[in-house]
Amino acid sequence: MAEGEGKTVLDAVESSMDPEDNGGLRLYVGEDRSNLNCRFYENKYPEVESVVMVNVRNIADMGAYVSLLEYDNIEGMILLSELSRRRIRSIHKLIRVNRNEVVMVLRVDKEKGYIDLSKRRVSPEDVAACEDRFNKAKAVHGVLRHLAERRKFYLEDLYEKIGWPLYRKFGHAYDAFKLAISEDKNSGDPFADLEIDDDLKEELKTYILRRLAPQPIKIRSDIEVSCFTYEGIDAIRDALFAGMALGSEQNPIRIKLIAPPIYVLSTTTLEKEVGIGLLNSAIDAIKEKITAKGGKIDVKMAPKAVSVKEETELQDMMERLAMENEEVDGDAPEDE
């Protein structure tokens, strides 16, 4: 079969699938999965002076070639002079291939496809804001891409019907997704105005619930509490109980002894800032109690969200200390 003839057959098959039968969404019959490619946002190119996330593809004499991850991997360049405010001794120490970077858009030539970028003009606040926006947009992209893959739709069609209208209405489609699975019944249905079939809406909500439902976060703080006055141990116990008392049924505060005088405070929460605030309040309560009894508290690790690795290391250390104590307790007395 000739190349032109094959394309004609494929076009005929695709045109036979009326988009109106699928709520205006085209069905894809190819095998190369090109229907799953699409930018995150409605604009094809970023605005000048906006901050974007890129992945470094290649380092050359003039600078670094990158892919704009939010704009369907279109190519841009971080100019050598825009890599750092300081004198560049080695470009490879400033930027590495395959690493994601937050950069500012300097120039966009839509006709020639040139996008010039800067790394040195990005502030720490810009980095934090861009990373937050990118992670949310990536989550939205994952949900829509899943639907496109399951239904054999063009991903760009789903963005036109779902993603971009939600970006326009809510500022970020991720906020609409979170609202859709919220237990607040007074917030309304963020998908009510979307021009898609009800069964697609339900599938969208079901997958959002599975993908974006909040996961419990463990917040931990290490403290050292000591008291060498007459009340000693009783004062420490009362102070720790005062901290634990601030916990709730939803966010209980647990305290474990690592090795005197070091203790671990922890809580599990769906909102990181709430958990950190709760442990800080517990530390304040412990401090008030223990200092009133002539003791003191030293915060060895401020409250923070901890990873599985950190928790595993803590558990290993506690088990090792427990084993050492058992060995000491089990030592036979020396012969007199």
Secondary structure, 3 states (H helix, E strand, C coil): CCHHHHHHHHHHHHHCCCHHHHCCCCECCCCCCHHHCCCCCCCCCCCCCCEEEEEEEEECCCEEEEEEHHHCCEEEEEEHHHCCCCCCCCHHHHCCCCCEEEEEEEEEECCCCEEEEECCCCCHHHHHHHHHHHHHHHHHHHHHHHHHHHHCECHHHHHHHHHHHHHHHHCCHHHHHHHHCCCCHHHCCCCCCCCCCHHHHHHHHHHHHHHHCCCCEEEEEEEEEECCCCCHHHHHHHHHHHHHCCCCCCCCCEEEEEECCEEEEEEEECCHHHHHHHHHHHHHHHHHHHHHCCCEEEEEEEEEECCHHHHHHHHHHHHHHHHHHHHHHCCCCCCC
